[in-house]
Amino acid sequence: MKLLGALLLATLLTGAAAPWPDEPSRTCFFQMLSGVDSLFCRGDLEVIYPELGDVGCSYIPKCHQYRQRISREWGSPRVRYPQADKNKKYVLMLVDPDVPSRANPKNRFWRHWLVTDIPGANLRTGDVKGHVLTDYVRPTPPPLSGYHRYQLLLHEQPAHEAITLSPEERVSLGSWAMESFVKQFRLGSPVASTQFLTKYHQD
């Protein structure tokens, strides 16, 4: 009993998730981003997946099949921005800038989710409801392509601005000219942004 107590205490002190009952010897560590990658995280934007909670500014761990589940099972996350203005609307983007890999991002950006006209009141509770221009596409890094950054950017939507995708943009999710899109609709700098990193679940 003392040994079990010491193990649990060590788990709490190291910030690791407690082992699951069927995997008593495994400890799941959640590693936060550092360096340049951590600088992308600004404004307390929360990205909440089942069982994982807020994955903003962190690596998705391989343990408990989390990488496989985020790629193959779970739907869109809750995205919460407590500072949202209830009287304004927002635009949310989820993109992968590392296609096909971070070392060779020739097809950046890959558009995984694009929602406009999100009421600020909804963002305060994490309920992303608005005009969906691109349905949510799960993060699916190719095998042996290393870690991919999945970046969420939240922009304040200019009043009375109707935001659309061109026919060419609707045809393809890859090689999206995100910067041109932001400039075209006068979205300015994001009010908040965050990212998480994951890779192919069997790598």
FIFILO-515716 format. One record per residue (C-alpha): residue number from 1; x, y, z. Coordinates in steps of 0.1 Angstrom, whole numbers, plus 5000, padded with zeros to 4 digits. Each point is the difference from the previous one (the first is absolute). Example, Ala and Ser with C-alpha at 12.3 -4.5 7.8 and 13.67 -1.06 7.14 Angstrom:
+-------+------+------+------+
: zator :   xx :   yy :   zz :
+-------+------+------+------+
:     1 : 5123 : 4955 : 5078 :
:     2 : 5014 : 5034 : 4993 :
+-------+------+------+------+
This chain:
+-------+------+------+------+
: zator :   xx :   yy :   zz :
+-------+------+------+------+
:     1 : 5000 : 5000 : 5000 :
:     2 : 5029 : 5024 : 5008 :
:     3 : 5015 : 4992 : 4966 :
:     4 : 4967 : 5008 : 4982 :
:     5 : 4997 : 5032 : 5020 :
:     6 : 5035 : 5010 : 4990 :
:     7 : 4993 : 4993 : 4964 :
:     8 : 4968 : 5021 : 5000 :
:     9 : 5018 : 5028 : 5018 :
:    10 : 5028 : 4999 : 4974 :
:    11 : 4974 : 5001 : 4972 :
:    12 : 4983 : 5030 : 5015 :
:    13 : 5033 : 5018 : 5005 :
:    14 : 5012 : 4994 : 4964 :
:    15 : 4967 : 5012 : 4985 :
:    16 : 4994 : 4967 : 4983 :
:    17 : 4966 : 4985 : 4995 :
:    18 : 4992 : 4970 : 5022 :
:    19 : 5004 : 4966 : 4985 :
:    20 : 4968 : 4983 : 4987 :
:    21 : 4988 : 4969 : 5020 :
:    22 : 5009 : 4977 : 4971 :
:    23 : 5034 : 5015 : 4996 :
:    24 : 5013 : 5003 : 5035 :
:    25 : 5037 : 5004 : 4990 :
:    26 : 4995 : 5027 : 4974 :
:    27 : 5001 : 5037 : 5008 :
:    28 : 4989 : 5026 : 4974 :
:    29 : 5019 : 5032 : 4999 :
:    30 : 4986 : 5031 : 4984 :
:    31 : 5029 : 5022 : 4986 :
:    32 : 4995 : 5037 : 4995 :
:    33 : 5014 : 5018 : 4970 :
:    34 : 5032 : 5020 : 5004 :
:    35 : 5021 : 5025 : 4981 :
:    36 : 4987 : 5014 : 4968 :
:    37 : 4970 : 4976 : 4999 :
:    38 : 4988 : 5013 : 5034 :
:    39 : 5001 : 5036 : 4988 :
:    40 : 4971 : 4993 : 4976 :
:    41 : 4977 : 4995 : 5030 :
:    42 : 4984 : 5034 : 5009 :
:    43 : 4968 : 5011 : 5015 :
:    44 : 4988 : 4970 : 5021 :
:    45 : 4982 : 4982 : 4972 :
:    46 : 4989 : 4966 : 5012 :
:    47 : 4997 : 4969 : 4978 :
:    48 : 4982 : 4972 : 5018 :
:    49 : 4999 : 4964 : 4989 :
:    50 : 4983 : 4970 : 5019 :
:    51 : 5022 : 4985 : 5027 :
:    52 : 5029 : 5024 : 4992 :
:    53 : 4985 : 5033 : 5010 :
:    54 : 5017 : 5031 : 4987 :
:    55 : 5028 : 4990 : 4976 :
:    56 : 5011 : 5035 : 4992 :
:    57 : 5037 : 5005 : 4999 :
:    58 : 5008 : 4963 : 5005 :
:    59 : 5010 : 4968 : 4983 :
:    60 : 4973 : 4973 : 4997 :
:    61 : 5014 : 4970 : 5018 :
:    62 : 5002 : 4966 : 4984 :
:    63 : 4988 : 4981 : 5031 :
:    64 : 4964 : 4987 : 5004 :
:    65 : 4997 : 5003 : 4961 :
:    66 : 4995 : 5038 : 5003 :
:    67 : 5017 : 5007 : 4967 :
:    68 : 4979 : 4974 : 4982 :
:    69 : 4968 : 5011 : 5016 :
:    70 : 5005 : 5037 : 4992 :
:    71 : 5007 : 4989 : 4963 :
:    72 : 4973 : 4974 : 4996 :
:    73 : 4973 : 5003 : 5027 :
:    74 : 4994 : 5033 : 5016 :
:    75 : 4980 : 5028 : 4983 :
:    76 : 5007 : 5037 : 5002 :
:    77 : 5012 : 5013 : 5033 :
:    78 : 4983 : 5026 : 5022 :
:    79 : 5018 : 5033 : 4995 :
:    80 : 4997 : 5024 : 5028 :
:    81 : 5010 : 5037 : 5002 :
:    82 : 4990 : 5015 : 5033 :
:    83 : 5009 : 5035 : 4989 :
:    84 : 4976 : 5000 : 4970 :
:    85 : 4978 : 5031 : 4996 :
:    86 : 4964 : 4989 : 5002 :
:    87 : 4991 : 5027 : 4975 :
:    88 : 5025 : 4990 : 4973 :
:    89 : 5004 : 4971 : 4976 :
:    90 : 5031 : 4980 : 4993 :
:    91 : 5018 : 4979 : 4974 :
:    92 : 5017 : 4967 : 5010 :
:    93 : 5026 : 4982 : 4979 :
:    94 : 5018 : 4967 : 5006 :
:    95 : 5029 : 4995 : 4976 :
:    96 : 5030 : 4977 : 4996 :
:    97 : 5030 : 5020 : 4987 :
:    98 : 5022 : 4968 : 4998 :
:    99 : 4987 : 4983 : 4969 :
:   100 : 5015 : 4976 : 4990 :
:   101 : 5025 : 5005 : 5028 :
:   102 : 5014 : 5028 : 5021 :
:   103 : 5034 : 4997 : 4981 :
:   104 : 4982 : 5002 : 4966 :
:   105 : 4968 : 5020 : 5005 :
:   106 : 4993 : 5005 : 4962 :
:   107 : 4962 : 4995 : 5004 :
:   108 : 4995 : 5023 : 5030 :
:   109 : 4974 : 5009 : 5012 :
:   110 : 4977 : 4970 : 5003 :
:   111 : 4966 : 5012 : 5010 :
:   112 : 4984 : 4978 : 5027 :
:   113 : 4972 : 5022 : 5012 :
:   114 : 4986 : 5034 : 4992 :
:   115 : 4970 : 5016 : 5017 :
:   116 : 4988 : 5036 : 4998 :
:   117 : 4973 : 5020 : 5017 :
:   118 : 5006 : 4983 : 5034 :
:   119 : 4983 : 5021 : 5027 :
:   120 : 5023 : 5011 : 5028 :
:   121 : 4975 : 4986 : 5026 :
:   122 : 5005 : 4965 : 4986 :
:   123 : 5038 : 5003 : 5000 :
:   124 : 4998 : 5007 : 5037 :
:   125 : 4985 : 4966 : 5006 :
:   126 : 5020 : 4981 : 4974 :
:   127 : 4970 : 4995 : 4977 :
:   128 : 5012 : 5006 : 4964 :
:   129 : 4969 : 5008 : 4981 :
:   130 : 5000 : 5022 : 4969 :
:   131 : 5003 : 4998 : 4962 :
:   132 : 5021 : 4969 : 4992 :
:   133 : 5021 : 5007 : 4968 :
:   134 : 5022 : 4969 : 5005 :
:   135 : 4987 : 4970 : 5021 :
:   136 : 5023 : 4987 : 5027 :
:   137 : 5027 : 4976 : 4986 :
:   138 : 5018 : 4980 : 5027 :
:   139 : 5038 : 5004 : 5003 :
:   140 : 5015 : 4972 : 4980 :
:   141 : 5038 : 5004 : 4996 :
:   142 : 5014 : 4976 : 4974 :
:   143 : 5023 : 4972 : 5011 :
:   144 : 5037 : 5009 : 5006 :
:   145 : 4993 : 5037 : 4995 :
:   146 : 5009 : 5010 : 5035 :
:   147 : 4980 : 5024 : 5022 :
:   148 : 4975 : 5022 : 4984 :
:   149 : 4988 : 5033 : 5016 :
:   150 : 4962 : 5004 : 5001 :
:   151 : 4994 : 5037 : 5004 :
:   152 : 4968 : 5017 : 5011 :
:   153 : 4996 : 5037 : 4992 :
:   154 : 4971 : 5020 : 5013 :
:   155 : 4993 : 5033 : 4982 :
:   156 : 4975 : 5027 : 5008 :
:   157 : 4976 : 5002 : 4970 :
:   158 : 4995 : 5035 : 4986 :
:   159 : 4964 : 5012 : 5004 :
:   160 : 4977 : 4992 : 4970 :
:   161 : 5028 : 4982 : 4982 :
:   162 : 4988 : 4970 : 4980 :
:   163 : 5029 : 4975 : 4999 :
:   164 : 5001 : 4973 : 4973 :
:   165 : 5024 : 4976 : 4983 :
:   166 : 5007 : 5002 : 4963 :
:   167 : 4990 : 4971 : 4978 :
:   168 : 5036 : 4990 : 4997 :
:   169 : 5004 : 5001 : 5038 :
:   170 : 4969 : 4978 : 5005 :
:   171 : 5014 : 4974 : 4977 :
:   172 : 5032 : 4994 : 5019 :
:   173 : 5010 : 5001 : 5037 :
:   174 : 5037 : 5000 : 4993 :
:   175 : 5024 : 5028 : 4990 :
:   176 : 4975 : 5025 : 5014 :
:   177 : 5012 : 5037 : 4997 :
:   178 : 4989 : 5008 : 5036 :
:   179 : 5018 : 5033 : 5002 :
:   180 : 4983 : 5012 : 4968 :
:   181 : 4966 : 4989 : 5015 :
:   182 : 5007 : 5020 : 5031 :
:   183 : 5010 : 5031 : 4981 :
:   184 : 4970 : 4997 : 4976 :
:   185 : 4975 : 5001 : 5028 :
:   186 : 5019 : 5024 : 5022 :
:   187 : 5002 : 4976 : 5029 :
:   188 : 5032 : 5015 : 5013 :
:   189 : 5021 : 4983 : 5027 :
:   190 : 4985 : 4971 : 5020 :
:   191 : 4985 : 5010 : 5033 :
:   192 : 5012 : 4966 : 5013 :
:   193 : 5019 : 4970 : 4987 :
:   194 : 5012 : 4967 : 5012 :
:   195 : 5013 : 4967 : 4985 :
:   196 : 5006 : 4964 : 5009 :
:   197 : 5025 : 4976 : 4985 :
:   198 : 4994 : 4964 : 4990 :
:   199 : 5013 : 4974 : 4976 :
:   200 : 4989 : 4967 : 4984 :
:   201 : 4988 : 4978 : 5027 :
:   202 : 5022 : 4970 : 4992 :
:   203 : 5033 : 5020 : 4997 :
+-------+------+------+------+
